[in-house]
Amino acid sequence: MAARPASVASRRADPSARGRLPVPTFALYGEPVDAPGQDLLHIEEVQSRSRLHHWEIAGHVHQGLVQVVWLLRGAATVALDETRLRVDGPAAVVVPPGVVHGFRFAPETDGLVLTLSPRFLLEGETQASGPAFQALFSRPGVVTVDEAGAATRLDALLRALAAEFAQPGAADTPVVAWLARAAVWRLAELQARRQSARAAEDAAGRAWRDPALYARFVLLVESHFLEHWTLERYASRLGLSTSRLNRLVRAETGQPAMAVVHARLTREACRRLAYIAAPAASLAADLGFEDPSYFCRFFKRRTGLTPQRWRQQHREAAR
């Protein structure tokens, strides 16, 4: 078992790509690849490498290696192929082989980076662990660890692995591989539980689906959104409690009922700003807002722009 990386000439992914720079291929970030398919198991603190690069790890790829970037505390902006997202700890970023990934860490982020060949995960009880590891690394993503005590247990496993890895002769013992497998298994277990809970929520949501009743709600919204009906009034008209109305709408849209009302009101505001040459304060009154400043706050919360700025951008785009 080789637990430490070797250094030889680096390679580049997709060297024939036109019109863009090739993506660097590393064993570890900034370190060249020894040979395709090399066995490697390595763990280090997030800070040990990212601090040297001003907390930014540019996009790169690991061929034949999987990676788990564990954030106990802190945050990072993460690029996974074409996806960009913000990750706040405690969470783990899972990177399968061949995925282009990069990070911009918040300074002093506390965590660990585990890089290893998939072979290390399939030693031992592969019949039990193989499917779990395969599911974990089937696609890039983030596993948020918000279960009570789960982050502490996972962090303890990874810290024990890092301590064992730092010992002289660690490559000659099976302990490092055992601990790596245990840590990744724990993460795979957490992901499986989250997926199971999500599936149960989806099933519960489907049980609340009633397309005909939802259509009645949409018609009511269309008729009365300018009157700023309360959620209780919509629910009463449909013969429902507010909680049941929310479950009904969430099952159809994934959003609470008032989000649908506010979306319709925002669309109408955008339409009038685009096609009616009247001051925003006048449009606010037409839309049922007694206070123009409240309308501005409502509109900016929904669109990210003030009414005046939205109208200006719309006009510029139409030219």
ZIFEN-V258091 format. One line per field, one symbol per residue. ss: DSSP state (H for helix, E for strand, - for the rest). psi: psi as a letter, one per 20 degrees, with the letter a starting at -180 (. if undefined). A space follows every 10 residues. Layout:
ss = ???
psi = ???
//
This chain:
ss = ---------- EEE------- --EEE--E-- E--------- EEEEEHHHHH HHH--EEEEE E---EEEEEE EEE-EEEEEE --EEEEEE-- EEEEE----- EEEEE----E EEEEEEEHHH H----HHHHH HHHHHH---- EEEE-----H HHHHHHHHHH HHHHH----H HH--HHHHHH HHHHHHHHHH HHHHHHHHHH HHHHHHH--- HHHHHHHHHH HHHHHHH--- HHHHHHHH-- -HHHHHHHHH HHH---HHHH HHHHHHHHHH HHHHH----H HHHHHH---- -HHHHHHHHH HHH---HHHH HHHHHHHH-
psi = poiqqrpaqq rpqlijpqjq qqpqpqfqpi prpfqpjqpp pqqrqghhgh hhkkjporpr qopjqqqoop ogqarqpppo dippqpppqp qppporqjpp qrqoqpqjpp aqoppqphhh ijqcmhhghg hghgggjhqq apopnjqpig hggghgghhg ggghhiqpjh ijqigghghg hgghggghgg ghgghghghh ggghghhipn hghhhgghhg ghhjhiilqr hhgggghikr rhhhgghghh hhijqrghhg ghghhgghgg ghhhiomqqh hghgghjjph ohhhgggggh hhiiqqgghg gghgghhi.
//
